[in-house]
């Protein structure tokens, strides 16, 4: 028994372990999600949205929801190497999807601000989140249904009207196992009230070599005049699987910036979606994905312009080496009422080897007539003329290649607002690609 049947069969056992949570509003949502899972099949290459990504290696193994496993213990010293440092932040740590209070450090927060664990808030103040969880994100596929049915914990950030949270929130999701094949299921919620501001750094890491599967849903609600920055850096181990759906809903005059940097994982799928549900809304997606070996990285983005006078801008760049494969599918839809829309999308990919491949599919659907929209995709190798020019100045070949890689990635990295974070990601690029590092001067 594998795949869907395994998760359906084990749901009753899971329900019996819920104790107090069995009476929460979320448990009714869980039951509905399990019903959906029985109806849905996991996607295959015959599904247009999953045409280039074969998930059968994930489904051949029975991953055990982390609640049914032993959650490993870490010390504060042990997790230091996974953290982004040299800037002040609130820190939350989740191990296999469960909040670790002893490893976290949340400073004094402004009145009314909630930064914490879904599990705890469900127990103490469920009314704070009942209007958002599973209201922003609907179930699009069996992976979404699996998360909704089994998720027990995750990040919750609620910033009330008129408050700008000065410190960023760094969230370390550390996944590992010694024995079992663990299924990690964070369920995240970020709510920014009117005229508020919040910045979240989602830091996904793996410990050890054991295979595990992260299946995540992140819901974002940006109310009028709010600013939400969500920076995801995914650096899990090379045997792991990682699927996340981010769903943002934006009200008028709001700004949502999503930064997505992908390093690790055997199969990685990012679904990033925004509904621009108010006038003068602005959305920016910046992505950088690096793959080597036999890694497969799939980025699917969808920006839904539902109201007039809105703007979206999207820049995704890929650097692929060895036998890796990248996928980029970026869709923009401009609804009939969404006049005066400005929407731009660009995907650029560099192949560092002859056996690396990319499948890119930009899409525009426009039902309004007064718009400015463009999209494009380029695929190529490092520029030989530029490399020759650099080497003619006495620079060794490998160093010249690193300089070109740094220049290529710079457009995305420079959009990140936190300087120390920017430099640490720069270091990770060269470390992952096994290249000589170039400092950003």
The 8 nearest C-alpha neighbors of each residue, nearest first, counted from 0:
[[1, 5, 4, 2, 61, 3, 8, 59],
 [0, 2, 5, 61, 4, 59, 3, 60],
 [3, 1, 58, 5, 4, 61, 59, 6],
 [2, 4, 6, 5, 7, 1, 36, 41],
 [5, 3, 7, 6, 2, 8, 1, 0],
 [4, 6, 8, 1, 3, 7, 2, 0],
 [7, 5, 9, 3, 8, 4, 10, 2],
 [8, 6, 4, 10, 9, 5, 3, 37],
 [7, 9, 5, 6, 10, 4, 11, 12],
 [8, 10, 6, 12, 7, 11, 5, 13],
 [9, 11, 13, 7, 12, 8, 14, 6],
 [12, 10, 14, 13, 9, 15, 8, 7],
 [13, 11, 15, 9, 10, 14, 16, 8],
 [12, 14, 10, 11, 16, 15, 9, 17],
 [15, 13, 11, 16, 17, 12, 10, 21],
 [14, 16, 12, 13, 17, 11, 18, 21],
 [17, 15, 14, 13, 18, 12, 66, 21],
 [16, 18, 20, 21, 14, 15, 19, 13],
 [17, 19, 20, 16, 21, 15, 14, 22],
 [20, 18, 21, 17, 22, 23, 122, 16],
 [21, 19, 23, 17, 22, 18, 26, 122],
 [20, 22, 17, 19, 26, 23, 18, 14],
 [23, 21, 20, 19, 26, 24, 25, 27],
 [24, 22, 20, 25, 26, 21, 121, 27],
 [25, 23, 26, 27, 22, 28, 129, 125],
 [26, 24, 28, 23, 27, 29, 129, 20],
 [25, 27, 29, 28, 24, 23, 21, 30],
 [28, 26, 30, 29, 25, 24, 31, 23],
 [27, 29, 25, 31, 26, 30, 32, 24],
 [30, 28, 148, 26, 32, 27, 31, 147],
 [29, 31, 33, 27, 32, 28, 26, 34],
 [30, 32, 34, 28, 33, 29, 35, 27],
 [31, 33, 35, 29, 144, 148, 34, 30],
 [34, 32, 36, 30, 35, 31, 148, 29],
 [35, 33, 31, 37, 32, 36, 30, 38],
 [36, 34, 32, 38, 33, 37, 39, 31],
 [37, 35, 33, 39, 38, 34, 144, 141],
 [36, 38, 34, 35, 39, 33, 7, 3],
 [39, 37, 35, 36, 34, 40, 141, 33],
 [40, 38, 36, 141, 37, 35, 41, 140],
 [39, 41, 141, 42, 38, 36, 3, 140],
 [40, 42, 141, 39, 43, 140, 142, 3],
 [43, 41, 46, 40, 49, 44, 140, 141],
 [42, 44, 45, 46, 49, 53, 41, 54],
 [43, 45, 50, 46, 49, 53, 51, 52],
 [44, 46, 43, 50, 47, 49, 42, 48],
 [47, 45, 49, 44, 48, 43, 50, 42],
 [46, 48, 50, 49, 45, 44, 51, 43],
 [47, 49, 46, 50, 51, 299, 44, 328],
 [50, 48, 46, 52, 47, 44, 51, 43],
 [49, 51, 44, 47, 46, 48, 52, 45],
 [50, 52, 49, 44, 53, 326, 358, 297],
 [53, 51, 49, 50, 54, 44, 297, 43],
 [52, 54, 55, 44, 43, 51, 49, 56],
 [53, 55, 57, 56, 52, 58, 43, 42],
 [54, 56, 58, 57, 53, 59, 43, 41],
 [57, 55, 59, 58, 54, 60, 53, 266],
 [58, 56, 55, 54, 59, 60, 240, 212],
 [57, 59, 2, 55, 60, 56, 54, 1],
 [58, 60, 56, 57, 55, 1, 2, 61],
 [61, 59, 58, 57, 62, 1, 2, 56],
 [60, 62, 1, 63, 2, 59, 5, 58],
 [63, 61, 180, 182, 181, 60, 64, 212],
 [62, 64, 181, 182, 180, 65, 61, 67],
 [65, 63, 182, 66, 67, 181, 183, 62],
 [64, 66, 68, 67, 182, 181, 183, 63],
 [67, 65, 64, 68, 69, 70, 151, 13],
 [68, 66, 65, 64, 63, 69, 13, 16],
 [69, 67, 65, 66, 70, 64, 179, 63],
 [68, 70, 71, 67, 65, 66, 176, 179],
 [69, 71, 68, 72, 95, 94, 65, 66],
 [72, 70, 69, 73, 176, 94, 175, 95],
 [71, 73, 70, 74, 94, 99, 69, 102],
 [74, 72, 77, 71, 75, 78, 102, 76],
 [73, 75, 77, 76, 78, 72, 102, 101],
 [76, 74, 78, 77, 102, 79, 73, 101],
 [75, 77, 74, 79, 78, 73, 80, 102],
 [78, 76, 74, 75, 79, 73, 80, 81],
 [77, 79, 75, 80, 81, 76, 74, 82],
 [80, 78, 82, 81, 76, 77, 75, 83],
 [81, 79, 78, 82, 77, 76, 83, 84],
 [80, 82, 79, 78, 83, 204, 171, 202],
 [83, 81, 79, 80, 84, 78, 171, 202],
 [84, 82, 420, 81, 423, 85, 169, 419],
 [83, 85, 86, 82, 419, 420, 87, 423],
 [86, 84, 419, 87, 83, 420, 418, 88],
 [87, 85, 84, 88, 419, 83, 417, 420],
 [86, 88, 166, 85, 89, 167, 84, 168],
 [89, 87, 167, 166, 168, 90, 169, 86],
 [88, 90, 168, 105, 169, 106, 104, 167],
 [91, 89, 104, 169, 103, 105, 170, 168],
 [90, 92, 103, 170, 171, 169, 104, 93],
 [91, 93, 171, 103, 99, 170, 98, 102],
 [92, 94, 98, 172, 97, 96, 99, 171],
 [95, 93, 173, 97, 96, 174, 172, 98],
 [96, 94, 174, 183, 97, 173, 65, 93],
 [95, 97, 185, 183, 93, 94, 184, 152],
 [98, 96, 93, 94, 152, 95, 99, 153],
 [99, 97, 93, 92, 116, 100, 94, 96],
 [100, 98, 102, 101, 92, 93, 103, 97],
 [99, 101, 103, 102, 98, 92, 91, 104],
 [100, 102, 99, 103, 104, 75, 74, 92],
 [103, 101, 100, 99, 75, 92, 104, 74],
 [104, 102, 91, 100, 90, 92, 101, 99],
 [103, 105, 90, 89, 106, 91, 102, 100],
 [104, 106, 89, 90, 103, 107, 91, 114],
 [107, 105, 89, 108, 104, 88, 90, 166],
 [106, 108, 105, 109, 89, 110, 112, 104],
 [107, 109, 106, 112, 110, 105, 113, 111],
 [110, 108, 112, 111, 107, 164, 162, 113],
 [111, 109, 112, 108, 159, 113, 162, 107],
 [110, 112, 159, 109, 113, 158, 108, 157],
 [113, 111, 158, 110, 157, 109, 108, 159],
 [112, 114, 157, 156, 115, 111, 158, 155],
 [115, 113, 156, 155, 112, 157, 116, 154],
 [114, 116, 155, 154, 113, 156, 117, 91],
 [115, 117, 154, 119, 118, 153, 155, 98],
 [118, 116, 152, 153, 120, 119, 155, 154],
 [117, 119, 152, 121, 116, 120, 151, 122],
 [118, 120, 122, 116, 121, 117, 123, 115],
 [121, 119, 123, 124, 117, 122, 118, 125],
 [122, 120, 125, 118, 119, 123, 124, 117],
 [121, 123, 119, 120, 124, 118, 125, 20],
 [122, 124, 120, 121, 119, 125, 118, 126],
 [125, 123, 120, 126, 127, 121, 122, 128],
 [126, 124, 121, 127, 128, 120, 129, 123],
 [125, 127, 129, 124, 128, 130, 121, 120],
 [128, 126, 125, 124, 129, 130, 120, 157],
 [127, 129, 130, 131, 126, 125, 132, 124],
 [128, 130, 126, 131, 132, 125, 127, 24],
 [131, 129, 128, 132, 134, 127, 126, 133],
 [130, 132, 134, 128, 129, 135, 133, 188],
 [131, 133, 134, 129, 128, 130, 135, 188],
 [134, 132, 136, 135, 137, 131, 28, 147],
 [133, 135, 131, 132, 136, 130, 137, 129],
 [136, 134, 133, 131, 218, 137, 248, 246],
 [137, 135, 133, 246, 134, 218, 138, 132],
 [138, 136, 133, 139, 135, 134, 143, 246],
 [137, 139, 143, 140, 144, 136, 141, 32],
 [140, 138, 137, 143, 141, 144, 142, 136],
 [139, 141, 143, 142, 138, 144, 41, 39],
 [140, 142, 144, 41, 143, 36, 39, 145],
 [141, 143, 145, 144, 140, 146, 41, 214],
 [144, 142, 146, 138, 141, 145, 140, 147],
 [143, 145, 141, 32, 147, 142, 146, 36],
 [146, 144, 142, 148, 143, 147, 141, 149],
 [147, 145, 143, 150, 149, 144, 148, 184],
 [148, 146, 144, 145, 149, 150, 29, 32],
 [147, 149, 29, 32, 145, 33, 146, 144],
 [148, 150, 146, 147, 145, 151, 29, 184],
 [151, 149, 184, 146, 147, 152, 186, 148],
 [152, 150, 118, 149, 153, 117, 186, 185],
 [153, 151, 118, 117, 97, 185, 150, 186],
 [154, 152, 185, 186, 187, 117, 116, 96],
 [153, 155, 187, 116, 117, 115, 188, 156],
 [154, 156, 188, 115, 117, 116, 114, 187],
 [157, 155, 114, 189, 113, 190, 188, 158],
 [158, 156, 190, 113, 112, 189, 191, 159],
 [157, 159, 112, 191, 192, 190, 156, 162],
 [160, 158, 192, 162, 112, 111, 157, 161],
 [161, 159, 192, 193, 195, 162, 194, 158],
 [160, 162, 194, 195, 193, 159, 163, 192],
 [163, 161, 195, 160, 159, 164, 196, 158],
 [164, 162, 196, 195, 165, 197, 161, 158],
 [163, 165, 197, 166, 196, 162, 167, 158],
 [164, 166, 163, 167, 197, 196, 198, 88],
 [165, 167, 88, 164, 87, 168, 89, 198],
 [168, 166, 198, 88, 199, 169, 89, 165],
 [169, 167, 199, 89, 88, 200, 90, 198],
 [168, 170, 200, 90, 199, 89, 201, 88],
 [169, 171, 91, 201, 202, 92, 90, 200],
 [170, 172, 92, 202, 173, 203, 93, 91],
 [173, 171, 203, 93, 202, 94, 92, 204],
 [172, 174, 94, 204, 205, 171, 93, 95],
 [175, 173, 95, 205, 94, 206, 204, 172],
 [176, 174, 206, 205, 207, 95, 173, 209],
 [175, 177, 178, 179, 209, 181, 180, 71],
 [176, 178, 179, 209, 175, 207, 71, 180],
 [177, 179, 176, 180, 209, 181, 68, 69],
 [180, 178, 181, 176, 177, 63, 68, 62],
 [179, 181, 62, 211, 63, 210, 182, 178],
 [180, 182, 211, 63, 62, 179, 65, 64],
 [181, 183, 64, 212, 62, 63, 65, 213],
 [182, 184, 213, 95, 96, 65, 212, 181],
 [185, 183, 150, 214, 215, 96, 146, 213],
 [186, 184, 153, 96, 215, 152, 187, 150],
 [185, 187, 153, 216, 152, 215, 217, 150],
 [188, 186, 217, 154, 153, 155, 218, 185],
 [187, 189, 155, 218, 217, 219, 154, 156],
 [190, 188, 156, 219, 155, 157, 218, 220],
 [191, 189, 157, 220, 219, 156, 158, 221],
 [192, 190, 158, 221, 195, 222, 157, 220],
 [193, 191, 160, 159, 222, 195, 158, 194],
 [192, 194, 160, 223, 222, 195, 225, 224],
 [195, 193, 225, 224, 161, 160, 192, 223],
 [196, 194, 162, 225, 161, 163, 193, 192],
 [195, 197, 163, 226, 225, 227, 164, 162],
 [198, 196, 227, 164, 163, 228, 226, 199],
 [197, 199, 228, 167, 227, 229, 168, 200],
 [200, 198, 168, 229, 167, 169, 228, 230],
 [201, 199, 169, 230, 231, 168, 229, 170],
 [202, 200, 231, 170, 230, 232, 169, 199],
 [201, 203, 171, 232, 170, 172, 231, 200],
 [204, 202, 233, 172, 234, 171, 235, 232],
 [205, 203, 235, 173, 234, 172, 174, 202],
 [204, 206, 235, 174, 236, 173, 175, 207],
 [207, 205, 175, 174, 204, 208, 173, 236],
 [206, 208, 209, 175, 205, 236, 176, 177],
 [207, 209, 210, 236, 206, 238, 237, 175],
 [208, 210, 207, 176, 211, 177, 175, 238],
 [211, 209, 239, 238, 180, 208, 212, 181],
 [212, 210, 181, 239, 180, 182, 240, 209],
 [211, 213, 240, 182, 239, 241, 183, 181],
 [214, 212, 183, 241, 182, 184, 240, 242],
 [215, 213, 242, 184, 243, 241, 183, 146],
 [216, 214, 243, 185, 184, 186, 213, 242],
 [215, 217, 244, 186, 243, 245, 187, 218],
 [216, 218, 187, 245, 188, 186, 244, 246],
 [219, 217, 188, 246, 247, 245, 187, 135],
 [220, 218, 247, 189, 190, 188, 246, 248],
 [219, 221, 190, 248, 247, 191, 249, 222],
 [222, 220, 249, 191, 225, 250, 248, 190],
 [221, 223, 250, 193, 192, 225, 191, 249],
 [222, 224, 193, 251, 250, 253, 225, 252],
 [225, 223, 253, 252, 194, 193, 222, 251],
 [224, 226, 194, 195, 253, 223, 193, 196],
 [227, 225, 196, 254, 253, 255, 195, 197],
 [226, 228, 255, 197, 196, 198, 256, 254],
 [229, 227, 198, 256, 255, 257, 199, 197],
 [230, 228, 199, 257, 198, 200, 256, 258],
 [231, 229, 258, 200, 257, 201, 259, 199],
 [230, 232, 201, 259, 200, 258, 202, 260],
 [233, 231, 260, 202, 261, 201, 259, 203],
 [232, 234, 203, 261, 262, 235, 202, 263],
 [235, 233, 263, 262, 204, 203, 232, 261],
 [236, 234, 205, 204, 263, 264, 233, 203],
 [235, 237, 205, 238, 264, 239, 263, 208],
 [236, 238, 264, 265, 263, 239, 235, 294],
 [239, 237, 265, 210, 236, 264, 208, 240],
 [238, 240, 264, 210, 211, 265, 237, 236],
 [241, 239, 212, 266, 264, 265, 267, 213],
 [240, 242, 213, 267, 212, 214, 268, 266],
 [243, 241, 268, 214, 267, 269, 213, 215],
 [244, 242, 215, 269, 216, 214, 270, 245],
 [243, 245, 270, 216, 271, 269, 217, 215],
 [246, 244, 217, 271, 218, 216, 272, 270],
 [245, 247, 272, 218, 136, 273, 219, 271],
 [248, 246, 219, 273, 220, 218, 272, 274],
 [247, 249, 274, 220, 273, 221, 219, 275],
 [250, 248, 221, 275, 276, 253, 274, 222],
 [249, 251, 277, 223, 222, 276, 253, 221],
 [250, 277, 252, 278, 223, 280, 253, 279],
 [253, 251, 224, 280, 279, 223, 278, 250],
 [254, 252, 224, 225, 280, 223, 251, 250],
 [255, 253, 226, 281, 282, 280, 225, 227],
 [254, 256, 227, 282, 226, 228, 283, 257],
 [257, 255, 228, 283, 282, 284, 229, 227],
 [256, 258, 284, 229, 230, 228, 283, 285],
 [259, 257, 230, 285, 286, 231, 284, 229],
 [258, 260, 286, 231, 230, 285, 232, 287],
 [261, 259, 232, 287, 288, 286, 231, 233],
 [262, 260, 288, 233, 232, 289, 263, 287],
 [261, 263, 234, 289, 233, 288, 290, 260],
 [264, 262, 234, 235, 237, 236, 233, 261],
 [263, 265, 237, 239, 266, 240, 236, 235],
 [264, 266, 294, 238, 237, 239, 240, 295],
 [267, 265, 295, 240, 264, 296, 294, 241],
 [268, 266, 296, 241, 242, 264, 240, 297],
 [267, 269, 297, 242, 298, 296, 241, 243],
 [270, 268, 298, 243, 242, 299, 244, 271],
 [271, 269, 244, 299, 300, 245, 243, 298],
 [272, 270, 300, 245, 244, 269, 246, 299],
 [271, 273, 301, 246, 300, 302, 245, 247],
 [274, 272, 247, 302, 248, 246, 303, 275],
 [273, 275, 303, 248, 276, 249, 247, 302],
 [276, 274, 304, 249, 305, 277, 303, 280],
 [275, 277, 250, 249, 274, 305, 306, 248],
 [278, 251, 276, 250, 306, 275, 280, 279],
 [277, 279, 251, 280, 307, 308, 306, 309],
 [280, 278, 309, 252, 308, 251, 281, 277],
 [279, 281, 252, 309, 253, 251, 278, 277],
 [280, 282, 254, 310, 311, 309, 253, 255],
 [283, 281, 311, 255, 254, 256, 312, 310],
 [284, 282, 256, 312, 313, 311, 257, 255],
 [285, 283, 313, 257, 258, 256, 314, 312],
 [286, 284, 258, 314, 315, 411, 313, 259],
 [287, 285, 315, 259, 260, 258, 316, 314],
 [286, 288, 260, 316, 317, 315, 259, 261],
 [287, 289, 261, 317, 260, 318, 262, 316],
 [290, 288, 318, 262, 319, 317, 261, 287],
 [289, 291, 319, 294, 323, 320, 262, 318],
 [290, 292, 320, 323, 321, 294, 319, 293],
 [291, 293, 321, 322, 323, 294, 320, 290],
 [294, 292, 323, 322, 291, 295, 265, 321],
 [295, 293, 265, 323, 292, 290, 291, 266],
 [294, 296, 266, 324, 325, 323, 265, 267],
 [295, 297, 267, 325, 266, 268, 326, 324],
 [298, 296, 326, 268, 325, 267, 327, 269],
 [299, 297, 269, 327, 268, 326, 270, 328],
 [298, 300, 328, 270, 329, 327, 269, 271],
 [301, 299, 329, 271, 272, 270, 330, 328],
 [300, 302, 272, 330, 331, 329, 271, 303],
 [301, 303, 331, 273, 272, 274, 304, 330],
 [302, 304, 274, 332, 305, 275, 273, 331],
 [305, 303, 333, 275, 306, 332, 334, 337],
 [304, 306, 334, 337, 276, 275, 303, 333],
 [305, 307, 337, 277, 278, 304, 276, 336],
 [337, 308, 306, 338, 278, 309, 339, 340],
 [309, 307, 339, 279, 340, 278, 338, 310],
 [310, 308, 279, 280, 340, 307, 278, 281],
 [309, 311, 341, 281, 342, 340, 280, 282],
 [312, 310, 282, 342, 281, 283, 343, 341],
 [311, 313, 343, 283, 342, 344, 282, 284],
 [312, 314, 344, 284, 283, 285, 343, 345],
 [313, 315, 345, 285, 346, 344, 284, 286],
 [316, 314, 286, 346, 285, 287, 345, 347],
 [317, 315, 347, 287, 348, 346, 286, 288],
 [316, 318, 348, 288, 287, 289, 349, 319],
 [319, 317, 289, 349, 348, 350, 288, 290],
 [320, 318, 350, 290, 289, 351, 355, 323],
 [319, 321, 291, 351, 352, 355, 323, 350],
 [320, 322, 292, 291, 352, 355, 323, 354],
 [323, 321, 355, 293, 354, 292, 320, 291],
 [324, 322, 293, 294, 355, 291, 292, 321],
 [323, 325, 356, 295, 357, 355, 294, 296],
 [324, 326, 357, 296, 297, 295, 358, 356],
 [327, 325, 297, 358, 357, 359, 298, 296],
 [326, 328, 359, 298, 299, 297, 360, 329],
 [329, 327, 360, 299, 361, 359, 300, 298],
 [328, 330, 300, 361, 299, 362, 301, 327],
 [331, 329, 362, 301, 363, 300, 361, 302],
 [330, 332, 302, 363, 301, 303, 362, 364],
 [331, 333, 364, 303, 365, 304, 363, 334],
 [334, 332, 365, 304, 366, 337, 364, 303],
 [335, 333, 337, 305, 366, 336, 304, 367],
 [334, 336, 367, 366, 337, 333, 338, 365],
 [337, 335, 334, 338, 306, 307, 367, 305],
 [307, 338, 336, 306, 334, 335, 305, 333],
 [337, 339, 307, 369, 340, 336, 367, 370],
 [340, 338, 308, 370, 369, 307, 341, 337],
 [341, 339, 370, 309, 308, 338, 310, 307],
 [342, 340, 310, 371, 372, 370, 311, 309],
 [343, 341, 372, 311, 310, 312, 340, 371],
 [344, 342, 312, 373, 372, 374, 313, 311],
 [343, 345, 374, 313, 312, 314, 373, 375],
 [344, 346, 314, 375, 374, 376, 313, 315],
 [345, 347, 376, 315, 316, 314, 375, 377],
 [348, 346, 377, 316, 376, 378, 317, 315],
 [347, 349, 317, 378, 316, 318, 377, 379],
 [348, 350, 318, 380, 379, 378, 317, 351],
 [349, 351, 319, 380, 352, 355, 379, 318],
 [350, 352, 320, 319, 380, 349, 353, 381],
 [353, 351, 320, 354, 321, 350, 355, 319],
 [352, 354, 355, 351, 350, 321, 356, 322],
 [353, 355, 322, 352, 321, 356, 323, 320],
 [356, 354, 322, 323, 352, 320, 321, 353],
 [357, 355, 324, 325, 354, 323, 358, 350],
 [358, 356, 325, 324, 326, 359, 355, 348],
 [359, 357, 326, 325, 327, 360, 356, 51],
 [360, 358, 327, 326, 328, 357, 361, 376],
 [359, 361, 328, 327, 362, 329, 358, 376],
 [360, 362, 329, 328, 330, 374, 359, 375],
 [363, 361, 330, 329, 331, 360, 364, 328],
 [362, 364, 331, 330, 332, 365, 361, 374],
 [365, 363, 332, 333, 331, 366, 362, 330],
 [364, 366, 333, 367, 332, 363, 334, 335],
 [365, 367, 335, 334, 333, 364, 368, 332],
 [368, 366, 335, 365, 338, 369, 334, 337],
 [367, 369, 370, 366, 338, 365, 335, 339],
 [370, 368, 338, 339, 367, 371, 340, 337],
 [369, 371, 340, 339, 368, 341, 338, 372],
 [372, 370, 341, 340, 342, 373, 369, 339],
 [371, 373, 342, 343, 341, 370, 374, 340],
 [372, 374, 343, 344, 342, 371, 375, 363],
 [375, 373, 344, 345, 343, 361, 372, 376],
 [374, 376, 345, 346, 344, 361, 377, 373],
 [375, 377, 346, 347, 345, 378, 359, 361],
 [376, 378, 347, 348, 346, 379, 375, 345],
 [379, 377, 348, 347, 349, 376, 380, 350],
 [380, 378, 349, 350, 348, 377, 381, 382],
 [379, 381, 349, 350, 382, 351, 378, 383],
 [382, 380, 383, 349, 379, 403, 351, 400],
 [381, 383, 385, 384, 380, 386, 403, 379],
 [382, 384, 386, 385, 387, 381, 380, 388],
 [385, 383, 387, 386, 382, 388, 389, 381],
 [386, 384, 388, 387, 382, 383, 389, 403],
 [385, 387, 383, 389, 384, 388, 399, 390],
 [388, 386, 384, 390, 385, 389, 383, 391],
 [387, 389, 385, 391, 386, 390, 384, 392],
 [390, 388, 386, 391, 392, 387, 399, 394],
 [391, 389, 394, 387, 392, 393, 388, 386],
 [390, 392, 388, 393, 389, 387, 394, 386],
 [393, 391, 390, 389, 394, 388, 387, 395],
 [392, 394, 390, 391, 395, 389, 396, 388],
 [393, 395, 390, 392, 399, 389, 396, 398],
 [396, 394, 398, 397, 390, 399, 393, 389],
 [395, 397, 399, 398, 400, 390, 394, 386],
 [398, 396, 400, 399, 395, 401, 435, 434],
 [397, 399, 401, 400, 395, 396, 435, 402],
 [398, 400, 396, 402, 397, 401, 386, 389],
 [401, 399, 397, 403, 398, 402, 404, 396],
 [402, 400, 404, 398, 403, 399, 435, 405],
 [401, 403, 405, 399, 400, 404, 437, 406],
 [404, 402, 406, 400, 401, 405, 407, 399],
 [403, 405, 401, 407, 406, 402, 408, 400],
 [406, 404, 402, 408, 403, 407, 409, 401],
 [405, 407, 403, 409, 404, 408, 402, 410],
 [406, 408, 404, 405, 409, 403, 410, 316],
 [409, 407, 405, 406, 410, 411, 404, 412],
 [408, 410, 412, 406, 411, 407, 413, 405],
 [411, 409, 413, 408, 412, 407, 414, 406],
 [410, 412, 409, 413, 414, 408, 285, 286],
 [413, 411, 409, 414, 415, 410, 421, 408],
 [412, 414, 415, 411, 410, 409, 421, 416],
 [413, 415, 412, 411, 416, 410, 285, 258],
 [416, 414, 413, 412, 417, 421, 418, 258],
 [415, 417, 418, 414, 421, 413, 420, 412],
 [418, 416, 420, 419, 415, 421, 86, 422],
 [417, 419, 421, 420, 416, 422, 415, 86],
 [420, 418, 422, 421, 417, 85, 423, 86],
 [421, 419, 423, 418, 417, 422, 424, 83],
 [420, 422, 418, 424, 419, 423, 415, 412],
 [423, 421, 425, 419, 424, 420, 426, 418],
 [422, 424, 426, 420, 425, 421, 419, 427],
 [425, 423, 427, 426, 421, 422, 420, 428],
 [424, 426, 422, 428, 423, 427, 421, 429],
 [425, 427, 423, 424, 428, 429, 430, 422],
 [428, 426, 430, 424, 425, 429, 431, 423],
 [429, 427, 425, 431, 426, 430, 432, 424],
 [428, 430, 434, 432, 436, 431, 427, 426],
 [429, 431, 427, 433, 428, 432, 426, 434],
 [432, 430, 428, 429, 433, 427, 262, 289],
 [431, 433, 429, 434, 430, 428, 291, 289],
 [434, 432, 430, 431, 429, 435, 428, 436],
 [435, 433, 429, 432, 436, 401, 430, 397],
 [434, 436, 401, 398, 429, 437, 433, 397],
 [437, 435, 429, 434, 438, 401, 426, 430],
 [438, 436, 402, 401, 439, 435, 405, 429],
 [437, 439, 440, 436, 425, 422, 426, 405],
 [440, 438, 437, 422, 425, 405, 409, 406],
 [439, 438, 437, 422, 405, 409, 406, 425]]
